[in-house]
Amino acid sequence: MSGAAGGTPAPILPYSRVVGQGELKLALELNFIAPGIGGVLIAGQRGTAKSTVVRAFALMTGGKLPVTLPINATDDRVLGGWELDALMRGEVKRQPGLLEEAHEKGLLYVDEVNLLDDHIVNIILDVVSTGVLSVQREGIDTQTHVSFGLVGTMNPEEGSLRAQLLDRFGLMVTAAELDIEERQRMITTVLTFEEERDIPGSAWLRTAEEENRQLRNGLLAARDRLKSVRLDAGIGELCAEAAVRTRAVGQRGDLLVAKAARALAAKEEAPQVEPRHVRRVLPLALRHRRPDSVHGSELSWGQDEETALDELFG
């Protein structure tokens, strides 16, 4: 069974046994390989396993559940403040916030990010992009270097995210509905997991954990290879042309296509980025930067985009 902080078992399906959701898992893995991507936004309706996949991924990569940001989080809770119990005793003691906790655990998970106060979302995205947590308030003046993965989830039926915030997430995916065969496998897998986790020394769980270990080692090796992966001028031009053809708003998407393609090449142990890597990551990097998405409409990636890219990639 996947482990949580302090070695306590966590009843979360092992990441290696999650059924389907290939695009979602790819986005999480690319963001882990190349933290400069700046986070993953996952959109999907209720019951599409968004939270399960994120928590399983956190346990697989870091052995701990992610730090979860509550919807009603205050500045004090996010940035840190004074410890109230200590103040009542006449003592002055600083209490670290959730962002510092995320630095320790490796991943910050923001569920229903579209319902969170824009001010808080801005703070989080600023820290992720700069790697610096600067707190200047109520007698506190600190600057701390932090690094952590960011994953946000949202149900589009419950409201959208402002375009300025949407654009600052590096990658975006839509949690996919499983087909009938995948649904059958999911039922069998979950029921098996619920039975096996009560069996001491379960061979099924040992195998799943070994698969998790191999996945984690592969991602760490890809992270180490990342800087050696070449991205030549022709590939850069291809990234820019693809962004133009899909009518991506702004230039941030061009850069994110290049970063994600390079991470994918590292994952596949390729010495340089190839057109197929670019083609694979385009929906992840540009879906939320299209005009319809920016203006609060559809977050999909459809046939029009595919046709435009088929003409470019041949």
Residue pairs with C-beta under 8 A, 6 or more apart in sequence:
1 9
1 10
1 11
1 14
1 197
1 202
1 205
1 209
2 9
2 10
2 12
2 13
2 14
2 15
2 56
2 59
2 60
2 209
2 212
3 9
3 10
3 59
3 63
3 64
4 10
4 59
4 63
4 64
4 65
5 63
5 64
5 65
5 105
9 197
10 55
10 59
10 65
11 197
12 52
12 55
12 56
12 59
12 65
13 52
13 56
13 189
13 190
13 193
14 56
14 59
14 60
14 193
14 205
14 208
14 209
14 211
14 212
15 25
15 53
15 56
15 57
15 59
15 60
15 212
15 215
16 60
16 208
16 211
16 212
16 215
17 189
17 193
17 208
17 211
18 25
18 49
18 52
18 53
18 56
19 178
19 182
19 185
19 186
19 189
20 176
20 178
20 182
20 186
21 49
21 53
21 175
21 176
22 176
23 173
23 174
23 176
23 283
23 284
24 42
24 50
24 53
24 173
24 175
24 176
25 53
25 57
26 264
26 284
27 40
27 42
27 171
27 172
27 173
27 284
28 40
28 53
28 54
28 57
28 151
29 219
29 267
30 37
30 171
30 260
30 263
30 264
30 267
30 281
30 284
31 37
31 38
31 39
31 40
31 149
31 150
31 151
31 170
31 171
31 263
32 57
32 61
32 149
32 219
32 223
33 219
33 222
33 223
33 226
33 263
33 266
33 267
34 223
34 226
34 259
34 260
34 262
34 263
34 266
35 147
35 149
36 259
37 170
37 171
37 256
37 259
37 260
37 263
38 125
38 128
38 129
38 150
38 168
38 169
38 170
38 256
39 125
39 128
39 149
39 150
39 151
39 152
39 168
39 169
39 170
39 171
40 150
40 151
40 152
40 169
40 170
40 171
40 172
40 173
41 113
41 151
41 152
41 153
41 154
41 161
41 166
41 169
41 171
41 172
41 173
41 288
42 50
42 53
42 54
42 151
42 152
42 153
42 154
42 172
42 173
42 174
42 175
43 153
43 154
43 155
43 156
43 172
43 173
43 174
43 175
43 299
44 50
44 153
44 155
44 174
44 175
44 176
45 155
45 156
45 157
45 175
46 155
48 175
48 176
48 177
49 175
50 153
50 175
51 109
51 111
51 153
53 175
54 66
54 107
54 109
54 151
54 153
55 65
55 66
55 109
57 107
58 64
58 65
58 66
58 105
58 106
58 107
58 109
59 65
59 212
60 212
60 215
60 216
61 106
61 107
61 216
61 219
62 105
62 106
62 107
64 105
64 106
65 105
66 102
66 105
66 106
66 107
66 108
66 109
66 151
67 98
67 101
67 102
67 105
67 107
67 108
67 109
67 148
68 109
68 110
68 111
69 78
69 98
69 108
69 109
69 110
69 111
69 116
69 120
69 124
70 77
71 111
71 112
71 115
71 116
73 98
73 116
73 120
75 81
75 120
75 123
75 137
76 95
76 97
77 97
77 98
78 97
78 98
78 99
78 120
78 123
78 124
79 97
79 99
79 123
79 133
79 135
79 137
80 94
80 95
80 96
80 97
80 99
80 100
80 135
80 140
81 94
81 95
81 97
81 137
81 138
81 140
82 92
82 93
82 94
82 95
82 138
82 139
82 140
83 93
83 94
83 95
86 92
86 93
87 93
94 140
94 142
97 135
98 108
99 108
99 124
99 127
99 133
99 146
99 148
100 133
100 144
100 146
102 108
102 146
102 148
103 144
103 146
103 147
103 148
105 148
106 148
106 149
107 148
107 149
107 150
107 151
108 124
108 148
108 149
108 150
108 151
109 151
109 152
109 153
110 116
110 121
110 124
110 150
110 151
110 152
110 153
111 152
111 153
112 153
112 154
112 155
112 158
113 121
113 152
113 153
113 154
113 161
114 154
114 155
114 156
114 158
114 159
114 160
114 161
115 154
115 158
115 159
118 162
118 165
121 161
121 165
122 165
124 150
125 150
125 165
125 168
125 169
127 133
127 146
128 148
128 150
129 168
131 145
131 146
131 147
132 143
132 144
132 145
132 146
133 142
133 143
133 144
133 145
133 146
134 142
134 143
134 144
135 141
135 142
135 143
135 144
150 169
152 169
154 161
156 299
160 166
160 296
163 249
163 293
163 294
163 295
163 296
166 172
166 288
166 289
166 293
166 294
167 249
167 250
167 252
167 288
167 289
167 294
168 252
169 288
170 256
170 259
170 260
170 285
171 256
171 260
171 281
171 284
171 285
172 284
172 287
172 288
172 299
173 284
173 287
174 287
174 299
174 300
174 301
178 186
192 204
193 204
193 205
196 202
196 204
196 205
197 205
199 205
218 267
219 267
222 263
222 266
222 267
222 269
223 266
225 266
225 269
226 262
226 263
226 266
228 271
229 262
229 265
229 266
229 270
229 271
229 272
229 273
230 271
230 272
230 273
231 258
231 261
231 262
231 272
231 273
232 272
232 273
235 258
235 261
235 272
235 273
235 274
235 275
235 278
236 258
238 275
238 278
238 312
239 254
239 255
239 257
239 258
239 261
239 278
240 254
241 312
242 257
242 278
242 282
242 286
242 309
242 312
243 251
243 253
243 254
243 257
243 286
243 289
245 308
245 309
245 311
245 312
246 282
246 286
246 290
246 305
246 308
246 309
247 290
247 291
248 254
248 286
248 289
248 290
249 289
249 290
249 291
249 294
250 289
252 289
253 285
253 286
253 289
256 285
256 286
257 278
257 281
257 282
257 285
257 286
258 273
258 278
260 281
260 284
260 285
261 273
261 277
261 278
261 280
261 281
262 273
262 277
264 277
264 280
264 281
265 271
265 272
265 273
265 274
265 277
268 277
270 277
275 313
279 309
279 313
282 305
282 309
283 301
283 305
286 301
286 305
287 293
287 299
287 300
287 301
288 294
288 299
290 305
292 298
293 299
